[in-house]
Amino acid sequence: MSYSAVSIKYMFDAQFSSTADDTDLDNSMSPGPDQVPLERLEAEICELAGHLAAATCRFLVLLGDFDARRGWADWEMTSCAAWLSWKCQMSSGTAREHVRVARALRDLPVIRGEFGAGRLSMPRSGR
């Protein structure tokens, strides 16, 4: 399995020294709430929401492929949702919902594209 390159962009410009310990790193990355412009916080929150939606879509596309190929049967599970609940520590209801959406996305290329681009998100149920 191959993984695409991952890059991490820090929200705040932090200067790290090679001799800093974990405590120093935590303090250097935590400017007070008044030090960061509110517009910057808002922009970062919205940008990250898009990244979360795109990652959720990727997760669901992979799950749909896993389900279609019956990968869960190799674990002697009764369903993909049962496997997902067990392997990924999800409640059974959440796992069923994820599998349902993963299956639907396979036949909805336009929605899958918008979701994957971070322009749509999966609604959270109130369960």
ABEGO torsion letter per residue (X at the ends): XBBBBBBBBBABBBBBBAABBAAAAAAAABBBAAABBAAAAAAAAAAAAAAAAAAAAAAAAAAAAAAAAGAAAAAGBABAAAAAAAAAGBBAAAAAAAAAAAAAAAABAAAAAAAAAGABBBBBBAX
